[in-house]
C-alpha cells in the first residue's frame, strides 16, 4: 500500500530526516508531508478537501468536472480545492486527469500540555 503521512513537525526535524536518509541511503517507506503547525495542516486539509481525497481514493484519474459530479459540488469550488491539494503534493496531474496517488492517509500530530 502506498501511504502518505501528514504530520506536524519542525523544519529542523524534516531536514534532519532528509540528511539522515541521504547519508544512509535509507528513507521512509511512506511519503511524508510536513506542516509547521496544526493550524497550517487544517488550512490545507479542510473538511471539503478531505471529502475530495476520499472521493478520489482508488478512483484513478478524473477531470475536475467528474470530481465535482461525484461529490455533488460546483466545479469552481472543486477546482480551487484541487489546486490547493496539488500545490500541497497530495494530488498529481496526469494526462488522464487529477489523481490521488495514495491508498492510505495518516494524519499525525501531538497535543502536549504546556
Phi and psi in degrees as GROMACS dihedral restraints (atoms count N, CA, C in turn):
[ dihedral_restraints ]
;  ai    aj    ak    al  type     phi  dphi    fc
    3     4     5     6     1   -92.4    20    10
    4     5     6     7     1   119.1    20    10
    6     7     8     9     1  -115.7    20    10
    7     8     9    10     1   140.9    20    10
    9    10    11    12     1  -116.9    20    10
   10    11    12    13     1   135.2    20    10
   12    13    14    15     1  -112.2    20    10
   13    14    15    16     1   120.8    20    10
   15    16    17    18     1   -97.4    20    10
   16    17    18    19     1   120.2    20    10
   18    19    20    21     1  -138.7    20    10
   19    20    21    22     1   153.5    20    10
   21    22    23    24     1   -96.7    20    10
   22    23    24    25     1   119.2    20    10
   24    25    26    27     1  -160.3    20    10
   25    26    27    28     1   159.6    20    10
   27    28    29    30     1   -75.6    20    10
   28    29    30    31     1   158.6    20    10
   30    31    32    33     1   -61.6    20    10
   31    32    33    34     1   -38.7    20    10
   33    34    35    36     1   -60.5    20    10
   34    35    36    37     1   -42.6    20    10
   36    37    38    39     1   -64.4    20    10
   37    38    39    40     1   -42.3    20    10
   39    40    41    42     1   -63.2    20    10
   40    41    42    43     1   -43.6    20    10
   42    43    44    45     1   -66.9    20    10
   43    44    45    46     1   -36.7    20    10
   45    46    47    48     1   -63.1    20    10
   46    47    48    49     1   -41.9    20    10
   48    49    50    51     1   -64.0    20    10
   49    50    51    52     1   -41.8    20    10
   51    52    53    54     1   -64.2    20    10
   52    53    54    55     1   -41.9    20    10
   54    55    56    57     1   -62.8    20    10
   55    56    57    58     1   -44.4    20    10
   57    58    59    60     1   -60.0    20    10
   58    59    60    61     1   -44.5    20    10
   60    61    62    63     1   -63.4    20    10
   61    62    63    64     1   -39.2    20    10
   63    64    65    66     1   -66.3    20    10
   64    65    66    67     1   -39.2    20    10
   66    67    68    69     1   -77.1    20    10
   67    68    69    70     1   -32.3    20    10
   69    70    71    72     1   -98.7    20    10
   70    71    72    73     1   -17.0    20    10
   72    73    74    75     1    74.9    20    10
   73    74    75    76     1    10.4    20    10
   75    76    77    78     1  -119.1    20    10
   76    77    78    79     1   111.5    20    10
   78    79    80    81     1  -109.2    20    10
   79    80    81    82     1  -178.9    20    10
   81    82    83    84     1   -70.0    20    10
   82    83    84    85     1   147.4    20    10
   84    85    86    87     1   -73.3    20    10
   85    86    87    88     1   -30.6    20    10
   87    88    89    90     1   -90.7    20    10
   88    89    90    91     1   148.3    20    10
   90    91    92    93     1   -78.0    20    10
   91    92    93    94     1   135.2    20    10
   93    94    95    96     1  -120.9    20    10
   94    95    96    97     1   134.4    20    10
   96    97    98    99     1  -123.2    20    10
   97    98    99   100     1   118.2    20    10
   99   100   101   102     1  -101.9    20    10
  100   101   102   103     1   148.1    20    10
  102   103   104   105     1  -127.9    20    10
  103   104   105   106     1   140.9    20    10
  105   106   107   108     1   -69.6    20    10
  106   107   108   109     1   -29.8    20    10
  108   109   110   111     1  -142.2    20    10
  109   110   111   112     1   158.1    20    10
  111   112   113   114     1   -60.1    20    10
  112   113   114   115     1   -33.8    20    10
  114   115   116   117     1   -62.2    20    10
  115   116   117   118     1   -39.2    20    10
  117   118   119   120     1   -66.9    20    10
  118   119   120   121     1   -39.2    20    10
  120   121   122   123     1   -59.9    20    10
  121   122   123   124     1   -48.1    20    10
  123   124   125   126     1   -71.4    20    10
  124   125   126   127     1   -22.2    20    10
  126   127   128   129     1   -66.0    20    10
  127   128   129   130     1   -36.7    20    10
  129   130   131   132     1   -84.6    20    10
  130   131   132   133     1   -44.2    20    10
  132   133   134   135     1   -97.3    20    10
  133   134   135   136     1    69.8    20    10
  135   136   137   138     1   -74.6    20    10
  136   137   138   139     1   170.1    20    10
  138   139   140   141     1   -59.8    20    10
  139   140   141   142     1   -43.8    20    10
  141   142   143   144     1   -65.4    20    10
  142   143   144   145     1   -36.7    20    10
  144   145   146   147     1   -71.6    20    10
  145   146   147   148     1   -34.3    20    10
  147   148   149   150     1   -62.1    20    10
  148   149   150   151     1   -43.9    20    10
  150   151   152   153     1   -62.6    20    10
  151   152   153   154     1   -37.5    20    10
  153   154   155   156     1   -63.4    20    10
  154   155   156   157     1   -44.4    20    10
  156   157   158   159     1   -61.6    20    10
  157   158   159   160     1   -43.2    20    10
  159   160   161   162     1   -61.3    20    10
  160   161   162   163     1   -39.4    20    10
  162   163   164   165     1   -67.4    20    10
  163   164   165   166     1   -31.3    20    10
  165   166   167   168     1   -88.9    20    10
  166   167   168   169     1   -18.2    20    10
  168   169   170   171     1   -59.6    20    10
  169   170   171   172     1   114.6    20    10
  171   172   173   174     1    78.9    20    10
  172   173   174   175     1     1.0    20    10
  174   175   176   177     1   -86.4    20    10
  175   176   177   178     1   -16.1    20    10
  177   178   179   180     1    80.0    20    10
  178   179   180   181     1  -178.2    20    10
  180   181   182   183     1   -64.2    20    10
  181   182   183   184     1   139.5    20    10
  183   184   185   186     1  -142.1    20    10
  184   185   186   187     1   152.5    20    10
  186   187   188   189     1   -80.9    20    10
  187   188   189   190     1   162.6    20    10
  189   190   191   192     1   -59.9    20    10
  190   191   192   193     1   -44.0    20    10
  192   193   194   195     1   -60.5    20    10
  193   194   195   196     1   -36.8    20    10
  195   196   197   198     1   -64.9    20    10
  196   197   198   199     1   -42.3    20    10
  198   199   200   201     1   -62.8    20    10
  199   200   201   202     1   -44.8    20    10
  201   202   203   204     1   -60.0    20    10
  202   203   204   205     1   -44.3    20    10
  204   205   206   207     1   -62.0    20    10
  205   206   207   208     1   -45.5    20    10
  207   208   209   210     1   -60.8    20    10
  208   209   210   211     1   -38.4    20    10
  210   211   212   213     1   -90.1    20    10
  211   212   213   214     1   -10.0    20    10
  213   214   215   216     1    69.5    20    10
  214   215   216   217     1    35.5    20    10
  216   217   218   219     1  -121.9    20    10
  217   218   219   220     1   165.2    20    10
  219   220   221   222     1   -79.4    20    10
  220   221   222   223     1   153.3    20    10
  222   223   224   225     1   -63.1    20    10
  223   224   225   226     1   -40.9    20    10
  225   226   227   228     1   -61.7    20    10
  226   227   228   229     1   -45.2    20    10
  228   229   230   231     1   -67.2    20    10
  229   230   231   232     1   -40.9    20    10
  231   232   233   234     1   -64.5    20    10
  232   233   234   235     1   -38.9    20    10
  234   235   236   237     1   -62.3    20    10
  235   236   237   238     1   -44.4    20    10
  237   238   239   240     1   -62.5    20    10
  238   239   240   241     1   -43.5    20    10
  240   241   242   243     1   -66.5    20    10
  241   242   243   244     1   -39.3    20    10
  243   244   245   246     1   -62.5    20    10
  244   245   246   247     1   -43.4    20    10
  246   247   248   249     1   -62.4    20    10
  247   248   249   250     1   -42.1    20    10
  249   250   251   252     1   -63.1    20    10
  250   251   252   253     1   -41.0    20    10
  252   253   254   255     1   -72.8    20    10
  253   254   255   256     1   -32.2    20    10
  255   256   257   258     1   -64.0    20    10
  256   257   258   259     1   -46.3    20    10
  258   259   260   261     1   -61.5    20    10
  259   260   261   262     1   -33.6    20    10
  261   262   263   264     1   -80.3    20    10
  262   263   264   265     1    -9.9    20    10
  264   265   266   267     1    88.2    20    10
  265   266   267   268     1    10.1    20    10
  267   268   269   270     1   -88.2    20    10
  268   269   270   271     1   -22.9    20    10
  270   271   272   273     1  -121.5    20    10
  271   272   273   274     1   157.2    20    10
  273   274   275   276     1  -127.7    20    10
  274   275   276   277     1   151.6    20    10
  276   277   278   279     1  -103.4    20    10
  277   278   279   280     1   130.1    20    10
  279   280   281   282     1  -124.7    20    10
  280   281   282   283     1   170.9    20    10
  282   283   284   285     1   -58.9    20    10
  283   284   285   286     1   -23.1    20    10
  285   286   287   288     1   -92.5    20    10
  286   287   288   289     1    -6.9    20    10
  288   289   290   291     1   140.3    20    10
  289   290   291   292     1  -162.4    20    10
  291   292   293   294     1   -90.1    20    10
  292   293   294   295     1   138.1    20    10
  294   295   296   297     1  -138.6    20    10
  295   296   297   298     1   143.8    20    10
  297   298   299   300     1   -96.3    20    10
  298   299   300   301     1   107.4    20    10
  300   301   302   303     1   -85.3    20    10
  301   302   303   304     1    16.7    20    10
  303   304   305   306     1  -120.8    20    10
  304   305   306   307     1   154.9    20    10
  306   307   308   309     1   -98.0    20    10
  307   308   309   310     1   -24.3    20    10
  309   310   311   312     1  -138.4    20    10
  310   311   312   313     1   139.5    20    10
  312   313   314   315     1  -119.3    20    10
  313   314   315   316     1   128.2    20    10
  315   316   317   318     1  -114.6    20    10
  316   317   318   319     1   136.4    20    10
  318   319   320   321     1  -114.6    20    10
  319   320   321   322     1   123.1    20    10
  321   322   323   324     1  -132.4    20    10
  322   323   324   325     1   120.9    20    10
  324   325   326   327     1  -160.5    20    10
  325   326   327   328     1   158.1    20    10
  327   328   329   330     1  -112.7    20    10
  328   329   330   331     1   146.2    20    10
  330   331   332   333     1  -114.1    20    10
  331   332   333   334     1   114.8    20    10
  333   334   335   336     1  -111.6    20    10
  334   335   336   337     1   147.5    20    10
  336   337   338   339     1   -64.6    20    10
  337   338   339   340     1   141.8    20    10
